[in-house]
Amino acid sequence: MTADDRPLVLLIATGMRHYREYLLRSIATGYRIHLFATAEPGWEREYVTGWTLVDSTVDGPGMVPAALDLAAREPVQGVLCWDEARILAAAHVAEALGLPGGDTAMVRRCRDKHLTRVALDARGVPQPRSLAVGTLEEALKAAGETGYPAILKPRGLGGSLGVIRVEDPEELAERFAFVRDLTVPDGATFDVPVLVEEYADGPEVSVDAVVRDGVVTPLFLARKVLGYEPYCEEVGHYVDARDELLHDPEFRRVLQDTHTALGFTDGFTHTEIKLSSRGLRVIEVNGRLGGDMIPYLGLLTTGIDPGLAAAAVACGRVPDVTPRHELAAGVRFFYVAEDDTTIGSIAFDEAGLPGAVDRAIPVVEPGATVSPPPKGTLWGRIAYATAVSADLAECRAALDAAEANLEVKAAA
């Protein structure tokens, strides 16, 4: 296949280079990529064959004319997006082009966590009880029904942003405004913005999967590490290609039932499930590739390429999901200790990193001012490290070593 024979994929935005470049690198080996962006591409130029500047990448209908113009010049086989704030916009574009994933109602049921709950409830999928509220008074009443501890979460954000466990009415009253008022650039907003949910105990896992004609094929499973209680900050993840849960019949049934309830027929999804003492409880479904380097860990551990798999299903093609090896991998995110810390210097001492460390990447520059959660949530991260090995114990030890060899000095 020559470069000109590769199918053309329209990509809506890219995200940060530190977190998403590996996807473009993979996709470019089998597809031509045309990028829709709001600014001239920089590092992306190595991987894309063309780009169009648009006024906004969150305005789906606004991008449709540019997409139709592109399709008139050359056939577009698929529309791809892995940014939570833009997946609905991408669905609008795919719909206009008549391509897989062009079902805006389907994507909205994932994007809006309240609509997710309604759809799953209608099909009897196991999940925490959930009530949408707009005021503190409504939240207190809802928590009286769900019981304490309770979970407060923003209705339209991702990455566990703003998710808090509260133990009693006093703590709910103290924390409610933080959840209600939390905003992020290009985030979804709702008149009834908060969900009060029944607390599900136990560890949480996530599953990245491809979906074709409604059939869900799980690729890899990550076990989430949370920190900064009561804020549910995702501080790390572990993926083991040999994780038995991936092959558990009940787990796979719930995963399939979840997608069936949502009417999710074609695309790539990231589903979060609690392994509670009362059984499996579905937490949420994202209509995109997972974040936090989870797909990268899946690539390391299984050899299944998530970028190529996502591009294939976006084009209506059968993805290659054949595992090539069985390894374990992990990622850990690092933060400063104090609010409003201005970074003077940041670097990993490479000499102290064991061979299992795969990446050790600062994600802020000197001069940046950052805070740990809750003031700095995802954007409070200053660096991350990944590790890959034959077993999880070695991965954990390697990430401990990376943390010990991260040297951060505050500006004077």
C-alpha positions, -999 to +999 in steps of 0.1 A: +000+000+000+014+034-010+010+065+010-017+077-014-037+045-011-041+048+027-077+056+038-083+092+048-093+099+084-106+132+096-092+139+131-109+165+153-081+180+175-052+161+190-047+169+227-014+174+244+017+159+227+029+142+259-003+122+261-014+116+225+015+116+201+018+078+202-017+076+187-009+098+157+023+080+152+005+046+149-024+058+129-002+075+103+013+041+095-020+029+080-040+060+073-037+095+060-048+120+086-065+154+079-066+175+110-093+200+120-077+225+145-081+261+157-044+269+152-016+259+128-003+225+137+032+221+151+044+187+162+014+172+144+028+180+110+050+149+111+019+127+110-008+146+091-012+149+054-033+181+056-052+203+080-081+228+081-083+257+105-118+261+120-132+286+144-141+260+170-135+222+174-164+219+199-190+233+174-200+203+154-225+219+131-200+247+126-174+222+113-198+205+089-193+229+059-155+224+061-159+186+064-182+185+034-157+206+014-129+182+023-151+152+013-159+168-020-122+170-028-113+134-017-133+106+000-132+106+038-135+071+053-138+080+090-140+107+116-120+103+148-118+121+181-105+111+215-112+144+234-142+142+257-152+178+251-153+172+213-167+137+208-202+151+203-189+176+178-172+148+160-204+128+159-221+158+141-194+157+115-196+120+110-234+122+107-231+148+080-207+126+061-227+095+066-199+077+084-197+053+114-201+071+147-225+096+132-252+091+158-253+122+180-280+108+203-258+077+209-228+099+218-249+123+239-260+093+260-224+088+269-214+125+271-243+134+295-238+112+326-275+117+336-286+103+302-263+074+308-279+066+341-314+068+326-305+045+297-288+019+319-317+020+344-342+013+316-324-020+308-316-030+343-278-026+340-263-027+375-252+008+386-253+031+416-286+049+421-282+085+408-303+117+410-296+149+391-298+181+412-293+218+407-293+232+443-279+223+477-314+217+490-321+192+462-287+175+468-294+171+505-328+155+497-312+132+471-285+121+494-311+113+520-325+088+495-293+073+482-277+072+517-243+082+530-215+081+521-226+096+488-208+106+456-211+141+441-201+144+405-204+170+377-228+158+351-207+166+320-170+164+330-145+135+326-113+122+342-130+121+377-129+159+377-149+172+406-159+138+419-161+138+457-172+113+484-191+130+512-198+112+545-227+132+559-250+162+552-225+187+568-198+175+544-222+176+514-231+212+522-194+221+525-184+205+492-215+210+470-205+244+456-171+231+444-188+204+423-216+226+410-192+255+400-163+235+386-157+243+349-131+234+324-123+248+290-149+236+265-167+216+291-204+207+289-228+228+310-263+218+322-291+237+340-291+207+364-254+202+367-247+178+396-254+141+402-258+127+437-251+090+436-251+060+458-216+051+469-202+019+455-173+005+475-144-016+461-118-010+435-125+005+401-114-007+367-117+006+332-121-012+299-111+001+265-131-017+238-140-015+201-176-018+191-188-029+156-225-035+148-232-034+185-208-061+194-183-052+221-147-065+220-127-056+251-090-050+244-074-043+278-084-035+314-069-010+337-070-009+375-073+026+387-053+041+416-071+071+434-056+097+456-063+130+474-094+118+493-122+127+494-114+140+459-113+110+435-081+121+416-068+095+393-031+093+402-022+061+383-033+030+365-021-006+361-027-029+331-020-066+331-026-085+298-033-116+319-060-099+340-086-127+345-114-102+348-112-096+310-124-132+305-150-133+333-184-142+317-204-119+341-181-090+336-182-093+298-220-097+299-224-064+319-201-047+295-221-058+265-254-050+282-241-015+290-234-008+254-267-023+242-286-001+267-269+030+254-275+020+218-238+022+211-232+004+179-199+016+163-168+031+178-142+030+206-153+032+242-138+035+276-160+021+303-155+024+341-169-002+365-167-006+403-161-041+417-183-035+447-191-058+475-227-060+461-215-069+426-205-050+395-216-014+392-212+006+360-198+041+367-197+057+333-190+051+296-169+075+274-174+073+237-137+075+230-103+061+237-093+062+273-071+090+287-042+090+312-020+069+289-042+038+294-044+029+257-006+032+256-003+008+285-026-015+266-003-013+236+027-021+258+011-050+275-008-067+246+007-054+214-028-044+202-025-010+187-053+012+200-048+040+175-051+017+145-080-001+161-098+032+167-091+044+132-104+010+117-138+011+135-141+048+126-139+037+090-162+008+094-134-017+091-125-048+111-097-039+135-067-060+143-072-070+179-049-100+181-027-099+212+010-104+205+024-107+240+014-107+276+031-081+299+022-057+327+025-020+327+016+010+349+015+048+349+019+072+378+012+110+378+032+134+400+022+166+417+037+194+438+031+194+475+018+230+480-008+251+463+005+278+439+040+264+435+060+281+407+083+256+391+119+266+390+133+234+376+120+199+370+138+168+357+141+131+363+176+118+374+180+093+345+208+075+363+184+065+391+157+050+368+155+012+365+153-005+332+116-012+336+108+026+334+095+031+299+089+069+300+097+096+325+082+129+312+078+163+328+047+179+315+052+214+328+079+240+321+099+261+345+079+292+353+045+273+355+025+278+387+007+246+397-012+232+427-021+197+439-058+186+441-083+199+448-072+233+434-051+216+407-068+185+394-057+170+361-039+203+354-020+200+386+001+171+373+037+181+367+051+148+354+044+112+347+062+079+344+053+046+328+068+012+334+066-022+317+077-056+329+067-092+331+048-086+364+031-058+382+053-059+413+083-049+392+062-021+376+053-007+410+089-008+422+100+010+390+074+037+394+084+041+430+120+047+418+108+072+392+090+091+419+121+091+441+142+104+412+119+132+402+138+164+411+116+195+415+127+229+427+104+258+433+113+292+419+130+315+443 
